[in-house]
Amino acid sequence: MTGGSSYVITLPKNWVESLHIKKNDPLGVLIQPDGTLMVTRNINGDQIQRVKEITVDQQTEPDFFLRLLIGTYIAGYSTIKITTKDRIPGQIRVKLREFSSMVIGPECVEETDQSILLKDLLNPLEMPFENSLKRMFVIVKGMHHDAIEALLKDDPALAEDVMDRDNDVDRLFWLIARQTNMIMQNIHLSRKMNTTIVRMLPHFQVGRIMERVGDHGVRIAHNTRKISSSDVGPDISTHIQKASDAAIQAFEKSVEAFFTHDLKKANRMIESIHQLEENYNLINSEILSLPATVAVPIRNITDSIRRTGEYSADIAENVINYEMMIEDT
C-alpha cells in the first residue's frame, strides 16, 4: 500500500519482458467471476489474431489434410497458411475448396503456386451460441421427421436430402466449438458476447448432443433406402411412426427446457423417457418373422429412434447441471 488509499501490484519480471512491456505502457486489470484478477495488455479487448501454418507436399494424404484444416478451424485460428516447397498439389486444392464449403467464415484471400492464405471473415459476435443452437435444433428435428417420412412413403430423394442436410448441422456445431475455444483463449471475447466459460460450456455440450441426433437422422435415412414400406407392413409402420413421434416430442421438450431454463420440465422429461421402451420392444419382437434383409435395417432404424430419445434425456440432464452451475455466478 502506498499513501492512504492506493495499492501497488508488482509484476513478474519475466512476464513483463516476454511481452515487451515498457514504462508507462497501459495495462488492464479484469475481475474474474471467482474474484481473481487478470492483468492484460489487451486493454481494448481486440480479438487475438492467431496464425497456423500447414506445410504440404506431394505425399500429403488429402483426407488427413482436410482433418487438419477442420481441427485448426475448431481450435480458433483466425488465419491458416498452407505452404509447399514446389507447387501445391491438385488434390490439396480440391480439399481446400471442400473445406471452405464445410465451414462458416474462412475464405481464401491470397493464393500463389506455393502458398494459400485463408482468413476468417466472420465476426464471432454476429453468431451468438443460442442462435446457432436453435438453428441446429430446427434442422435436426426436420431431418429425423423427414427420414421417417421417406421410409413410410418410399421417397429415396427425401432420404438423400436428409443426408445432405447433415453438412449444415456439422457446420453449425463446428462454429460453436470454434467460438468455445476462442472464448477460452480470450476473456475479452466472452465479455463482448455477454457470456462466461461457465455459461458457454453447456451450449457446447448440447450442441454436441444435437450433432449426434443429426447423425442418427442420417442413419435412419441410410437404412430407409434398403427397404420399402411394403417390406415393413402397415402394423410395424404404425409402431415406427409412433415411436418416432414420441422421440421427437422428447427432443423438443428437452431443448425447450434448455432455452427456458425450466428445471421441472427437464426433470419430467427424464422421468418419462422409460415409457418409450414399450414401442421399441414391440417393433423388435415383430420383426423377428421378417427376412434378415428387412429386419436388420428396421432394427437399425429403431435403435436410432431410441438413441434420439436417450439423447433428449441427456439434454435435459444438462439443463439441471447448467442451472446449478450458473445459480451463483
VEXTORZA-576204 format. One record per residue (C-alpha): x, y, z. Coordinates in steps of 0.2 Angstrom, whole numbers, plus 2048, in hexadecimal, padded with zeros to 3 digits. Layout:
! residues N
XYZ ...
END
This chain:
! residues 329
800800800 8068117FC 7FF821803 7EE82080B 7E38187FE 7EE8117F0 7F47FF7ED 8037F97E2 8057E97D9 8167E27D5 8177D97C5 8227CB7C1 8327D07B8 8317C27AC 81F7C57A7 8237D87A4 8327D4799 8297C678F 81C7D278A 8287E1787 81F7EC793 8277FD796 82580A7A3 8158147A2 80D806797 7FA80479B 7F47F47A3 7E37EE7A6 7DD7E57B6 7CE7DA7B4 7C47D37C3 7BF7C17C0 7AF7B87C6 7B97AF7D4 7C17C07DA 7D27BE7D2 7DA7CB7C8 7E07CA7B6 7EE7D67B0 7EE7D879D 7F67E3790 7E67E2786 7DD7F078E 7D27F377E 7CC7E177E 7D17DE76C 7CF7CD765 7E07C3766 7E67BF754 7ED7AE754 7F67A7745 7F9794741 80478E733 80277D72B 810777720 80B76A712 814761704 8107546F7 80F746704 80274F70F 7F2744711 7E374F70C 7D7749719 7E474B727 7E775D720 7D4760721 7D375A733 7E2766737 7D8774730 7C977073A 7D376E74A 7DC77F747 7CB787744 7C3780754 7D378575E 7CF79775A 7DD79D74E 7D87AD745 7E47A9737 7EA79972E 7F9799723 7FC78A718 80E78A710 81877E706 82A77E6FF 82477A6ED 81277C6E7 8037786F1 7FC7686EB 7EB7676E2 7E375C6EF 7E87686FD 7DF7766F4 7CF76B6F2 7CF768705 7D177B708 7C277E6FE 7B9771707 7BE778717 7B8789713 7A778270F 7A677871F 7AA78772B 7A379872F 7AF7A772E 7C07A2726 7C37A8714 7D27A8709 7DA7B9708 7EB7B6700 7F17A86F5 8017A46EB 8087946E4 8117916F5 805798702 7F379B706 7ED7A6714 7DC7A471C 7D57B1727 7C67B0733 7BA7BE72D 7AC7BB73A 7AA7C6749 7A77B9758 79B7C675F 78F7C4750 78B7B2754 7867B0766 78679E76D 77379E770 7707A375E 77B795757 773788763 76178D75F 76578B74C 76D77A74F 75E775759 75277974A 75D77073E 760761748 74D75F74C 74976173A 756754735 74F747741 73D74A73C 74174A729 74B73A72B 73C731732 731738725 73D732717 73B72171E 72872171F 72572970E 733720705 73C731701 74F72E6FD 7517406F8 74B746709 75773A711 765740707 76175270C 76174D71E 77374771C 778757713 771762721 77D75A72D 78B766726 78177572D 78076D73E 79376A73E 79777B738 78D783747 794777754 7A677B74E 7A278D74F 79C78B761 7AC781765 7B778E75D 7AF79C767 7B0792777 7C3790774 7C57A3770 7BC7A8780 7C779D78A 7D67A5783 7D07B7783 7C67BD793 7C27CD78A 7B87C477C 7AD7BC78A 7A97CD791 7A57D3780 7997C477D 7917C778E 7967B6794 7A27AD79F 7AB79C79D 79F7957AA 79079A7A0 79879678F 79D783792 78B77D794 787784783 79677B77C 79076B784 77E76C77E 78577176D 78F76176D 780757772 77575F764 78375A757 78274875D 76F74875B 77274F749 77D740746 77073474B 76473D73F 770739731 771727737 75E726736 75F72D724 76D72171F 763712725 75371871D 75B71670C 75D70370F 74B6FF711 73A70570B 72A708715 7226F870E 7316EE716 72D6F6727 71A6F4727 70C6FF72E 70D6F9740 7206FB742 71F70C738 712712745 71D70D754 72C71674C 722726749 71D72575B 72E722762 735730757 72873D75C 72B73976E 73E73B76C 73C74B763 730752770 73D74D77D 74B756773 740766772 73C766784 74E76478A 75477277E 74577D784 74A77A796 75C77F792 75879078A 74A794797 75578E7A6 7467837AC 74D7777B9 73C76F7BC 73976C7A9 74A7647A7 7477597B6 7367537AF 73E74F79F 74C7447A7 73F73B7B1 7347377A2 742731796 73F71F79C 72E71F795 73471F784 73C70D786 72B705783 72B70A771 73C70576D 73A6F4775 72A6F176B 7326F575B 7416EA75E 7366DB763 72C6DD753 73A6DE747 7406CD74C 7356C573F 73C6D0731 74B6CB726 75C6D172C 75D6DE71D 74E6E7724 74F6E3737 7616EA738 75E6FB731 74E6FD73B 7586F874B 764706747 757712744 74F70E755 76070F75E 762721756 75172675C 75571F76D 76572976E 75C739769 751737779 760733784 76A74277D 75B74C782 75D746793 76F74B793 76A75D78E 75E75E79C 76B7587A8 7767667A1 7687727A5 76976E7B8 77C76E7B8 77C77E7AF 7707877BB 7797817CA 78A7887C3 7837997BF 77979B7CF 7877A47D8 7907AC7C9 
END
